[in-house]
Amino acid sequence: MTGRDAAGAGALLLAVNALCAAIGAGLGALLGAVVPLLLAGFGIGFFVGIAVVIKRFRYL
């Protein structure tokens, strides 16, 4: 694994995490609870991001 692969994995993890947090914030805006759902989306995004990185970089 090179430094470029590690940077790609980190960027992918952050992108998935930010996407899940944004989805949580959007749902929270609709339901009137932005901060709790943003934090829930951030937490879920961390684990989803790890799963995506493992799947994408499995063979390195």
N, C-alpha and C positions, 0 to 999 in steps of 0.2 A: 504494500500500500504506500503510495507516494504522498507527498504533501498536498498535491493537487486533488487526489482522491479524498483525503481527509477534509479539505476545505469544501469540496462538493457535498460530502456527507453532512457537514455542519450547516451549510447553507440550505440543504434540503430539509434538515431537521427544523431549522428556524422558520422556513417558509411554511411547512405543514403546521407548526405550532401557531404561527401568526394567523393562518387561515382558519384554524379551529377557534382561536380566540375571537376573530372577527365574526364568525358564525354565531358564537355564543353571545357576543355583544349585540348583534342584529336581532337575535331572538329575544334578548333581554330588553331591547328597545321596544319591541312589539308587546312584551308582557309587563313592562314597567319595572324590571329588575336588571338593569344593565350590568352593574358591578358584580353581583353574584354569578350571573351566567357568563360574564366575560372570564372570571376566574375559573369557573368550571370548564369552559372551553379551553382555557390555557392548560389546565391540568390534563384534560383528555387529549389535547393536541400533543402534549409531550410524549405520551405513550403511543399514540397513533404515529407520530413522527419517528419514534424509535423503530416501530414495526415497518414503516416504509423504508427507512434507511437499511434495515437488515435485509429486507426483500431486494432492494436495489443493489446493494453492495455485497451480496452473499458470496459471490465468486471471486472476490479479491483477496 
